[in-house]
Amino acid sequence: MADFRVVVSDSKTGKAYQIVSSGGEANKFIGKKIGDTVGGDAVGLAGYTLKLTGGSDKDGFAMRGDLPGSARRKILVSGGVGYEPRAGGVRKRKSMRGNEVSSDISQINAVVVDYGSKSLEMIFARDEEAEGTGESVKTGE
């Protein structure tokens, strides 16, 4: 079974929320690619639609949108995700993860495309209150 930390960014407020997705709900992400949309039900946000924008694997290697597949590969890059050269024209061989979500991915980044009836601030305000009492934080179950 795959476990993911899904970081959901709200472009209206500029805030990001981290949700743990595990079990059957996490399997909805397997096989999806960067740029695909997923229903918010996968992370407990009914009525929302999320667009996958990136992520990283269990060892911290970034997912790259223009690298097909789910494997980690060493590619020659001159900029973009995972590498910012200090001088113009510099290229470097870096290990990067492909654009497909697999069980080796630990974090998935997503942005809200369609909003549900309740705002994210209202949904996560209740979870932060529960955190103060020692109860568990929002999970995707």
C-alpha positions as CSV (number, residue, x, y, z in Angstrom):
1,M,0.0,0.0,0.0
2,A,1.2,3.5,-0.8
3,D,1.2,6.4,1.6
4,F,1.4,9.9,0.3
5,R,1.7,13.4,1.8
6,V,-0.5,15.5,-0.5
7,V,0.3,19.3,-0.3
8,V,-2.8,21.1,-1.5
9,S,-2.3,24.7,-2.5
10,D,-5.1,27.2,-2.6
11,S,-4.5,29.9,-5.2
12,K,-7.2,32.2,-3.8
13,T,-5.7,32.6,-0.3
14,G,-2.1,31.6,-1.1
15,K,-2.1,28.9,1.6
16,A,-1.0,25.3,1.4
17,Y,-2.4,22.4,3.4
18,Q,-0.7,19.0,4.0
19,I,-2.9,15.9,4.0
20,V,-1.8,12.3,4.6
21,S,-3.4,9.9,2.2
22,S,-3.1,6.2,2.7
23,G,-4.7,2.9,1.9
24,G,-7.3,2.7,-0.9
25,E,-7.6,6.5,-1.2
26,A,-3.9,6.8,-2.0
27,N,-4.3,4.2,-4.8
28,K,-6.3,6.8,-6.7
29,F,-3.1,8.7,-7.4
30,I,-1.1,5.7,-8.7
31,G,-0.6,6.0,-12.5
32,K,-1.6,9.7,-12.7
33,K,0.8,12.1,-14.3
34,I,1.8,15.7,-13.6
35,G,-1.0,17.9,-15.1
36,D,-3.7,15.3,-14.6
37,T,-6.8,16.1,-12.4
38,V,-8.0,14.0,-9.5
39,G,-11.2,14.3,-7.5
40,G,-10.8,15.8,-4.0
41,D,-12.4,12.6,-2.5
42,A,-8.9,11.0,-2.6
43,V,-7.8,13.3,0.2
44,G,-11.1,13.9,2.0
45,L,-12.1,17.1,0.1
46,A,-15.5,16.2,-1.4
47,G,-16.5,18.5,-4.2
48,Y,-13.0,19.7,-5.0
49,T,-10.9,18.9,-8.0
50,L,-7.1,18.9,-7.8
51,K,-4.5,19.3,-10.5
52,L,-1.2,17.5,-9.9
53,T,1.8,19.8,-10.2
54,G,4.7,17.8,-9.0
55,G,6.2,15.9,-6.0
56,S,9.2,14.1,-4.8
57,D,10.2,10.5,-4.1
58,K,11.2,8.8,-0.8
59,D,14.8,9.9,-1.2
60,G,13.9,13.5,-2.1
61,F,14.4,13.5,-5.8
62,A,12.0,15.8,-7.6
63,M,9.4,14.7,-10.2
64,R,9.9,16.4,-13.6
65,G,7.0,17.0,-15.9
66,D,8.9,16.5,-19.1
67,L,10.4,13.1,-18.1
68,P,8.1,10.2,-19.0
69,G,7.5,7.2,-16.8
70,S,7.9,6.7,-13.1
71,A,11.6,5.6,-12.9
72,R,14.4,7.7,-11.5
73,R,16.9,8.6,-14.2
74,K,20.1,10.7,-14.6
75,I,19.4,13.3,-17.2
76,L,21.4,16.3,-18.5
77,V,19.5,19.5,-17.6
78,S,20.2,23.2,-18.1
79,G,17.5,24.5,-15.8
80,G,13.9,24.0,-14.7
81,V,12.6,21.8,-11.9
82,G,15.4,20.5,-9.7
83,Y,18.3,22.6,-11.0
84,E,19.0,26.3,-11.3
85,P,22.4,27.0,-13.0
86,R,24.4,29.8,-11.5
87,A,25.8,30.9,-14.9
88,G,24.3,30.9,-18.4
89,G,24.9,27.9,-20.6
90,V,25.8,25.5,-17.7
91,R,24.4,22.0,-17.9
92,K,24.5,19.3,-15.3
93,R,23.6,15.6,-15.1
94,K,21.1,15.2,-12.2
95,S,18.9,12.3,-10.9
96,M,15.3,13.1,-11.4
97,R,12.0,11.2,-11.1
98,G,9.6,10.8,-14.0
99,N,6.2,12.5,-14.2
100,E,4.1,9.4,-13.3
101,V,3.0,8.8,-9.7
102,S,4.2,5.4,-8.3
103,S,4.5,3.8,-4.9
104,D,8.0,5.3,-4.6
105,I,6.6,8.8,-4.4
106,S,6.3,10.2,-0.9
107,Q,5.0,13.7,-1.6
108,I,2.5,14.9,-4.2
109,N,2.0,18.6,-4.9
110,A,-1.5,19.7,-6.1
111,V,-3.4,22.9,-6.7
112,V,-7.2,23.4,-6.4
113,V,-8.9,23.7,-9.8
114,D,-12.6,23.5,-8.8
115,Y,-13.7,24.5,-5.3
116,G,-16.3,22.7,-3.2
117,S,-19.1,24.2,-1.0
118,K,-16.9,24.7,2.1
119,S,-13.7,26.8,2.0
120,L,-10.4,25.1,2.8
121,E,-9.9,27.4,5.7
122,M,-13.1,26.1,7.3
123,I,-12.2,22.5,6.7
124,F,-8.7,22.7,8.1
125,A,-9.6,25.1,11.0
126,R,-11.5,22.2,12.7
127,D,-8.5,19.9,12.2
128,E,-6.1,22.5,13.8
129,E,-8.4,22.8,16.8
130,A,-8.4,19.0,17.1
131,E,-4.6,19.0,16.9
132,G,-4.5,21.3,20.0
133,T,-6.4,18.7,22.0
134,G,-4.1,15.9,21.1
135,E,-6.3,14.3,18.5
136,S,-5.0,13.3,15.1
137,V,-4.6,15.7,12.2
138,K,-6.6,15.4,8.9
139,T,-6.0,12.2,7.1
140,G,-7.3,11.0,3.8
141,E,-9.3,8.1,5.3
